[in-house]
Structure formats: structure tokens, C-alpha cells
């Protein structure tokens, strides 16, 4: 039964997003803001939930299957616990928000913060416009042509992140002379290698 409910939720989220794409209004964050407008603190709680892949089910916050106490979310959002509870109630009361937040999942582990300790290389690419096609493909091509294998690729969602980035983590340090090649990719604004 649970698997069926999970599939139905994801199918509905897909339908909502697809509908928004076809209507030219695919902006998830705008939809969240629309329902929480006038409540900046609730919007901040929603931002923390989305950025961390935290779902809301039955008025509770989860990181995948692990329940997160509201006070922990409150600290990160810099609000009180009551505001978190009010936000969760508002999400539960709105059909579209409830379906969206029930379906959120953490994207998983990231090697970015520990790459240095593992002797991995990291390139962080900031696009002019994240909708420009080919940034990921061309970046991967540059790395491959230079004998660098990608261990992990993390792409921030342009609808949910104010400054989306593409982060590629590779098997060894990235030579600085590749920076101009990344900057030559159509749509790339900034490149950082570390």
C-alpha cells in the first residue's frame, strides 16, 4: 500500500510540474511563495525545508525516513518553534503544498566538503542563466578530454536556488589552466576550482 501511495504522490507532483511547464509558469518557488505570501518567517522555514530536502508528512519534518524535531528547523531558519509548527500546518492545509513537500527527498551525500581530504578536485560553475543547455555536457567533455573522471555531479535546481551552481567532483586535482576552457562554455559566468 505504501509503495502505491508513494507512486501516486510522485505522479501528482509530476503532473503539477508538467502542467506548469506547458503553461509556461514552471516556477516551483513562486508557487510556494504564493501560498505563504505575507508570512516571511514561514517562507524562510519553507526555504530551509526545500534546500535541505526535508519532507513534511502528517505535520512532521523528515530527512528521508528520519524525523527532525521542529526546534532544529527553527534554529536553522532563525525563527521560533511555533513558526515552524504554523508553517507545517499551512503546508498540510494546502493540497498542492502538501503534495510537493510530501515528495521531497534529500539528494544524498555530497563529497564537496570533504573533497580536499580525499584528494579529489572540485570545479564549481555559476551560469549566467541556468536554463542554458549544454553547460553540464561541455564541462564533462573538458574534464574527459583531460583524463579526469567525474565522481559526482551536483546541479542546483534553478527554480529553488537563488544562485544555482553546477559542482563537479573529480578523481584528482583539476589543473588551473582548465579555467579558461570552462569560462569559454556558452552561458558560464564564473568558475572556481579547489
N, C-alpha and C positions, 0 to 999 in steps of 0.2 A: 504493500500500500504506500509506503513512504517513497519508494522509487517512482511510483506513478505520480504522486503529488509533486515531487521534485521536477519531473519531466513537464508537468502541466505549468508549473510556475515559470520554468525556463522558456517554454513555448509562448506563454503570455508576454514575458519580457521581450522575447524576440519579435513578437507581433507588434508590441508597442513601439519598439525601436524601428522596425521596418516601416510601420505606418508613418512615423516621424521623418524617416529618410525620404519616403516617397512624397511627403507633403513639404519637404524642404525645411523642416523645423527640427531636425535631429540635434537637439542640444539638451542632453540629459540634465546638466547642471541648471539650465534655465527652467526646466520643468520642476526641479527640486525647489529652486528659489521661488517659483510662482506659488507653490503650496505653503512655503514657510515665510513668505514676504511679510515684513513688518515685525519680524522676530529675529533680529540679527544674532542673538545668542543661540537660538535654535538652529539657525543656518550654520553657525560655527560648529555646533555638535554634528550636524549632518556632514559637514566638510571632513571632520575627523573620522567619522564612520566610513565615508567613501574612500578617503585617502589611505586608510588602513585596511580596507576590505572587510570591514566589520558588518555583519548582518544583524537584522532585527527580526526576532521571532517571538511572538507571544509577549511583547513588551520587554524582552530581554536582549542584551547585546552579546553576540558571539563572534569569536575568531575561529572560523570554520566550525568545529564542534565544541570549542572551549568557551564557557560562559565568562564574560568580562564584567566585573562589577561596575555599576554606573559611576561610582566615585572615581574610578581610574579614567574613564572617558572625560569626566568633568575636569580633572586636573589637566589633561592634555588640551582640552577646549578652553580652559581658563574660565569656566563657569561653575556654578554650584550644582550639586547632585540633583536638586529639584528641577533645574532647567533640563538636565539630561532626561529625567523622567517625563517631563512635559513634551520634549521632542519625541521620545519614543511613543507616547500616547498619540501625538499628532500624526506620526508615521502610521501607526496601527489603524487610525481612524480614516485614513485616506487610501482608497483601493489601489491607485497607481503607485503611491509611495510605498505602501506595504509590499506590493509585488516586487518592486525594484529592490528595496532593502532586504527582503527575504532571500533574494537571489544572489546577493553579494557574497563573494568568497575572496579570501586572501590569495594573491598571485603566487605566494610561496616564498621560498628563501631567495635572498639576493647575496651574491658574492661581492658586491661592490664595496662594502665597508671593510671586508677582510682580504680584499684582493692583494694589497701590499704585503700582508703577512704570508700569503700563499704564492708570492712572486708571480702574480697574474698582472696583465696590463688592462687598463681601463681607458676607453675613449667615450667622452660624453659630448653628444652633438645636440645643439639647440637649433631648431629650424626657424626660418623666417615665418613660414606658415606650415603647420604640421600636416595639412592636407596635401602638400606637395608630394606626388608619387615618386618613388624611386630612391628616397634617402636611405632607407634600410638596405635595399638591394645593392646600391652603389657603394655604400660603406662596407658591406660584407665582401664585395668584389675587391675593393682596395686591400682589405686585410688578407683575403685569399691569395691575391697576386703577390703578396709579400710574405707568404708562407706562415701566416698567423691564423690559427684555428679559433673560432668563436666558441667559448664555453657557455656563455649566457648572453641573451639579448633582452633588454628591458625597455619597453616602449610605454611612455606615459600616455594616457588617453587624453587627446586634445579637448575633449568635452568636459573632463573632470579636473584637469590640471591647468592652473593659470599660465604656467610656462613649461609646456611639455618638452621632454628631452628623450633622446634615444641614447641608451647606455649599452655599450658592447664590452664584454669582459672576455679577454683572450688569454691563451695559454702562456704567454710571456710578455715582457715589457714591450710597449709599442714605441718604435723609433720616432723622434720628434720631426724628422723630415717628412712624415706622412701627413702632418697638419695641413700643409697647402693643398694636398690632394683631397682631403676631406672638405676643406673650405671651397674647393672648386665644384663640388657637387651642387647641382641646382637646388636652391631652397635652403641651403645651410647658412646660418647666421654666425654661430660660434662653435668652436671646438676646444675641448680641454682633454689633455692626456695626462694620466697619472698612474 
